[in-house]
Amino acid sequence: MEHYAEAVRGEPGQCFRMVSQPPGYQAGSPTDCLEPVVWIGRRMVGKKRMRLWSCEGHVDGLEDLRPVGKRNAA
């Protein structure tokens, strides 16, 4: 799945990749990936190893993958 440059976001529960805005928005504007998060993994970002959340389409480049748990499901 396409992503916007190498922008990385480490917010829990949010896919770490930024994607380009849909057609009709300013060209080149990044936005959050809105796909559901299904994986948690680790990746080097600069000199720091970060824990990151990912949708199915952006999992490339993550290590130590594990599926997102359903602890809060009813």
N, C-alpha and C positions, 0 to 999 in steps of 0.2 A: 504494500500500500504506500502511496506517495506520502512524503512528509516535507515539512518546510525546513530547509537547511538542516543544521545539526542542533537546533534549539531543543533543550531538555528541560522538563518541568518535573520536580520531585514531590508533588503534592499527593498525599495518600488518597487512593480511590479515583485518581484522574490519570488517564493515559499520559505517559511522559512525553509523547511526541506532540509537536505543534504542526498543524496542517494549514494549507493555503485556504483562504476564504472561498466559498462557493462562487460561481459566476454571478456577476451583478454587483459584487463588492469591489473595493479598490484592489487592483492587481498587486499581488505580493504581500498582502496583509495576512499575518499569521493569526490563527485562532486555535482553541483547544480541540483536540480530537474528541469527538462525541460518542465514539464507539464504546460499548460496555467493556469494562476492565475485567480480564479473566486470568491474568498472570501477574506474579510478583517476581522480580529478579534483581540482579545486581549488575552494575556497569561502572567502569571508570569514567568520571567526568572531570577532565583536567587531571589534577593529582589526587582527587578524592573518589573513593569507591562509594557509590550511592545505591540505596535500595529504591527501586522504581516500579511503578505499576504500569501495565500494558494491556492494550486490547489484543485480540488475536492477530490482527494485521501488522502490528508494530513490534512484535516480539524479537525480531532479528537484532543481534548485538547484545542481548541480555544473557547473563550466566546465572547458574544456580536457580533455575526456574522452579516455581511451585504454583499450583493453581490457587486462585483466590478462594478462601474458605467461605462457607455460608453460615458462620456462627450466629449471625443476627436474623437468620430467616425464621419465620414463624412455623 
